């Protein structure tokens, strides 16, 4: 049983709670906070702000510090706001002209309540609301080196990606983003597709792990090596040679695996220079594969002390 409820937010006090929750999710920089008045304006003009509230009187396992206090700044009559998602309408170009889409700009969950399925529930509610608006595409951006986000966005929600944005937001100063280039994936969530409907159904899907792909002969294009400091190092793969090899093949290989650090935030807090090296390394690979016609269709994470993470790159649009 879920111990939270999801509600549409459209009142000033609710938006102030969203402001306060942003400070919990992205600490360290007040200027990065989306203000309540802008959230309210978007909500009243075709945008969408959804909030997840802890149902009072129900047990809830907190994943933050033991006995963490309730933070009164984002507690209202509805209970404690523990997650939100915010988006607005946009347009994109097609051969037949401009089409409407929904751009999901922000989604966050209180650090004390993560890994409980709240992010998935918020996105599922967003999917339902946007479908009712008659819109068939939702886009958003995220850092492709964050395994937690990749697992939710690609593996659980069924979004796909073939768009890489270099340093999309310039320099960010909050605690999660400071110090490295703000490269982003822009993912596509085709809300009426069989792929997305299967991922959001209550029937569990069969997940393939790394062993399945390796048994089928799938190549890891950039297998990492663990250094003496126990941190993963990017491989020395030559991107130009790899692209030339793929172009020489009669048919492009259908699938590749591309490795990222298993825990990028921990790596970044330990060795900022190595974190930026991973950024530049994966940037060159993603841009090359997207230019060849590949797109990200799945994500694998192997937990453990030296956890490893891999994107599945598939050739052609048939995987959507």
N, C-alpha and C positions, 0 to 999 in steps of 0.2 A: 504494500500500500504506500502511495506517495504521501509525504507529509508536507507538501507545499501546494499552493494554488497559484494559477497564472491568471493575470488580469490585464485588461487594456488600461493604460495609464493616460489620462487626459486632464489632470487637475494640477494647479500650481504646486501644492504641497507634495504631491507624488513626485513631481519632477525635481523638487529640492532633495527628496530622498535618493533619486537617481544620481544627482550631483554628488551626494555624500558617499554613495556606494562606489562611484568612480574613484574617489580618493582611496578607498580600500583596495580596489582592484589594481589601479595604476598609481601607486604612491610616488611622491617625490617632486611633482611639478604641477602647481596650481594652474598654470597657463594651458595645460593640455585638457582641462576639464571642459566638456560640452555644457554650456550653461542651461539652467532651467528654462529661461525664456525662449531659447532656440529649440529645445526639445518640445516645448509646448506649441510653438508656432508650427513645427513640422507635424505634430500630432493632429492639429486642427486643420491641416491643409493636405491631406492625402497620405501623410506619413504614418508611422506605426511605432509606438513605444509599448512594450509588454514588460510586466514585472512578475517575478516569482516571489511569493510571500511564504514564509514559514508559518504553517498552521499552528496557532497557539494551542497549547495543551497536548500536542503530539510529540512523541520522542523523535529526536533527530541526532544522528551521529555527526559530530563536528570533526573536521579533519585538521583544524588549526591547533593552537596551543590548548593544553588541557584546561578545562574550567574557564574557557574564554568568556568574558562578560558580553552581555548584549550591548551593542553600540546604539545609544538612544538617537543618534543623529539620523539613522535611516529606519526608525521604528515609528509607525503611525497607527491609525485605528485598524488598518487591515492586518497588522502584525509586522514582523521584521522583513524588510526587503532584502532578499538574498541573491537576486540575479535580475538581469534586465537584458533586453535586446532592443535596438533602435535602428530604424531605417526609413527611407523616403523614396518617392518615385524618381525615376530617371529615364533617359532615352538612350537607345543605341541604334547604329546604322545597319540597315540590311539592303539587299538588292532592290527591295520594294519600297524603300524609304525608311523613315524613323519608326521604331517600335518602342512601346513602353516596357520598362522593367522596374523592379524594386531593388534598390541598393541598400543592403544591410550594413550600416556604417560601424556599429559598435555592438558587442555582446560581452557581458562579463558576469562572473559569479563570485560572490564573497569568498575569499580564500579559506575561510573556516568551514565552508559548505561544499567544497569541490569534490569531484569523483562520486557524486550521488545521482547523476543523471539529469541535473537541473539544466545544464546547457542544452542537452538534446531535447528536453521537454520544451524549452523556450523556442528553439528553432522549429520544432514540430508545430507549435502554436502559430509561429510566424508563417510557416508554410500554409497552414489552413486559412489564415486571414488573407494572405496575398492571393491565393487561389480564388477566394470569394470576390476579390477585386477584379478578376478576369485577367490577371497577369500571369504569364507562364515562365518567366525567368527572374531569378534572384541572383544578384552578384554580391560578393564581398571580398575583402582582402584580408590576408593574414601572413604572418612571418613563416615562410616555408621550413625554417629550421626548428620550429617548435613542435615536438612530437605530440604533445597533448592535443594541440589544436589540429594538427594534421589527422590524427586518429578520429577526432570528432567530425571534422569537415569532410574528409575524403572517405574514410572507412565506414563511419556510422551514418552520415547523412547522405552520402552518395553524390556529392558535388564532384565536378571534374575541372581540370585546369590545363590550359595551354597558353596562358598569358603571364609573363614575368615582368614585373615593374621594378626598375632600378630606383633605389633611394626615393621611394614614392612620397614619403612625408618629410623629406629633409631630415634635419637634426631634431630628434625628440629627446626630451630631458627627464622623462619619468624613469622610475627605477627599473622597469622591465626593458626599456628600449635604448637607454643611453649607452653610447660608446661604440656602436656598430652601425653600419649603413642600414637604412630602413627599407631594404628590398622586400617586396611582397609578391605573393601569388594573388591574382584575381581569379576567383573560382566562379564557375557557372553552376547554378542549381536549377535544373530544368524540372519545374515542380510537377508537371503532368507526365513525366517520363516513367516508363516501367521500372527503370533503374531506381529512381528516387522513391517511387511508391513501394517497391519491395523493401528498401532500406528502412522506411518509416512504418512498415506493417508490424504487427505484433508477433509475426512468425519469425523466429531467429533464422538468419541466413548462415549457410556454410561458409566459414572463413578459412582461407588458405594461409598457411604460415610459410616461413622461409624455406622449410624443408620441402614443401610441395613444389615451389618454384625451382629450387636447385635440382630436384629429382627430374624435373622436366627439361633440364639443360639451360635454364635462364641465366644469363650472364649478369653479374654484379659489375657495373662499369667502373666503380671507384671504391673497392674494398678498403676499409680503413685499417690502420695499424695503431696499436696502443703503445705510447711512448713510455719512457722510464718514469714519468710523472703520473702514469696511469690514465692519461688523457688521450682520446682518439686523435690521430693525425690523418688529414686527407691524403689520398693516394696521389701519385705523380702522373696520373693519366694525361696523355696528350690529346686534347680535345680535337685538334685539327686532324690528327691521324685517325681518331675514332670515327669522325664524320666521314672521312675519305673511305674508310673500310666499309661503312654502312652504305655509302653511295655506290661502291663497286659491286655490292651484292645484287643478284638478280632480283630478289625481293627483300625489302627491309625486314629484319627480324621482328616478329610481332610484339615481343615484350622484352624490356630490360628492367633491371633493378638499380636504383640510384640511392646510395647511402648518405644519411645525414647523422650528426651526433645524436646519441640516444637521449641526452639531457643537455641541451644547448645552454640553458640558463645557468646551470651549475658550471659548465665549461667556461662561460663568459665571466662569471664571478671569479674564476681561478686564473684565467689567462686570456685577457682581452685581445691580445695580438693573435692568438690562435683562433679565437672566435671570428675575428675579421678574416683570417685566412680561409676558414670554412665558408664564410659568406662569399668571398670572391671565387673560390673553387666551385661551389655549387651553382653560383650565378652563371659561370661559363658553360657548365653542363646543361642546366635547364634551358638556357637560351638556345643552345645548339640543338637539343632534342626537340624543342617546340618548333624550331625552324624546319626541321626534317619532317614534321607532321605527326609527332608523338604527342600524347597528352597524359596527364596524371589521372589514373583511374582507381588506384587502391593504395593502401598504406599498411605496412607491417611493423610492429614493434615487438622486440624481444626483451622482456624485462630482466633485471638482474643487476649485479654490481657493475658490470660493464655492459649495460643494455645497448642494444643496437636497433636502428630504425632505418627503414627502406621505403622509398616510393616505388610504385609499380608504374612504369611508363609503357603505354600501349599505342600501337601504330594504327591510325585511322579513326574516323568518326563512328565506326560501328560499335565501339565500346560505350557510347553514350546511351 
